[in-house]
Amino acid sequence: MSTTQTAETVSRLRCIACAATPDSAAQDFRCTLCGDLLEFFFPGWTSTPPAADPAALKSLWLSRCTSRDALDQSGVWRFREFLPHIPAEHAITLREGNTPLYRLPRCARATGIENLQAKHQGMNPTASFKDTGMTFAASSAHQGKFKWVACASTGNTSASMAAYAARGNMHSLVLIPEGKISWGKLSQSLDYGALTCQLRTDFDGCVRILNELVRQKPVYLLNSVNPYRIEGQKTAAIELLEQLAWEPPDHIIVPGGNLGNSSAIGKALLEMRDLKLIWRLPKLSIIQAQGANPFYRSVREFGGKKLEAMTADTMATAIRIGNPASWKKALRVLQATGGEVEQVTEVEIAAAKAEIGADGIGCEPASAVTLAGLKKLRRSGFVKLGESVVLILTGHLLKDPDFTIKFHRGDLFTGTPQETEAAQTKPLQRAPVVLDANLGAVIAALDAAERNS
Ligand code: F0G
């Protein structure tokens, strides 16, 4: 295995607003001139002739699938020619990526979209898409010889960071909003040994404190403003296109929270087109929960000219974010790919989650906004019959079992303003039945279920 620097992976940092190209990033990963976000770019990819041969890259990446080398077995590092250079001795990998692409036959029937698939990023080592960015950014912290790494999180980033920090022998500091993340996610960061601080604020409040902390203490920031995170997360799109034999789908639909993931997937699509790995761009659409919809409002109400921060509220706690850091990056890829934004209600999210579940594919509430959004994009005519669609499922069902159990017991919306609207989800509910321990009772339950099916 080698990760030697080649012409392809010569990368530079650039500010997305003022185009300054600093040699290195400040602790908060913001441009020291204008304060906006930084991104990596690869000067060789737009040169003539381009530095990379697309056919050779495709076959090199495929050939690594049979390798026994740890980095080749990672669905992120396998695509390292598409990433900035990090020497192999600093790479921290849990064999992330390599996530399945599933057909969703029942959801396909329900939406009328025959060619409907889901790329399940919840099948990563810590059960969310964050691992693809974290392997790469944690490795860059290791390369920078940092003792401490830190993030603010709604739960998945922290779980992922804590795992990779532990693997790389680094300490990790987690700032999470108290009471607003699921137990599954919190338990992960505890088990992986993070210093876990539950702050009496929301996600956006945690971000503010973390930004101040990194200016005072030598801790390495692992939120998605860190451009290494975005680079690692790009690989989900490359792997998806490889799984589709490099034939782009018409649409890719992602949930939007802090908007790092949509930015990463969009960046990968644009770069794959620049490198001639693909010839046409899928439309990348971004779905938000109605109670946490600052980006939806930015696009629909202000034409993307500004983003008004809000106090966010949704039971899809992963995307309970009112001031998304990467909104300008996301806007750029939305416009470049011709995608759309949508917002979905709490009841629509819960119903979509159960529908994906009924296809045998569990996901967490934030992931289910993709299917709920697809239904709306179908109704508006943006997604047309006969088009192909890939939903990006970002987290595993077991991340938030509480939500699922409450939904199936019929308790999720009790006492909330959505109680009446939620009545329509009754047919999707499968509450557990408590029976006496005798055969007759079980047979009666079976017969009743048979009659209702
Ligand atoms: N889906 C899940 C399951 C998430 O955990 C997140 C974000 C998103 C979607 C949205 O992705 O922020 O890149 O737009 N979770 C972060 C966290 C914020 O801290 O775990 P995004």
Residues whose N, C-alpha, C, O or C-beta is under 5 A from the ligand:
A	BS01	F0G	A152 S153 T154 G155 N156 T157 S158 P255 G256 G257 N258 L259 G260 N261 S262 A318 A366 S367 T394 G395
